[in-house]
Amino acid sequence: MQLASTESERRLQEEIRQFLATELADATELPRTLGQRIEALRRWQARCYEAGYVGRAWPREFGGGGGLVVE
């Protein structure tokens, strides 16, 4: 059993940290009304998808990234 991160896993962690540092909105800025909040969260989900961070371990034939489960 390997408990330590591999070099590629560490690179992915750093990449995601950088993404969050630049893209993550302040939670206090989320809209208060439910409809606006849902729309804001959908935009966030779209940004995460466009950056390649959604479904990384899903098979490519199902729209995923085909990556390893650890991702």
Secondary structure, 3 states (H helix, E strand, C coil): CCCCCCHHHHHHHHHHHHHHHHHCCCHHHCCCCHHHHHHHHHHHHHHHHHCCCCCCCCCHHHCCCCCCCCC
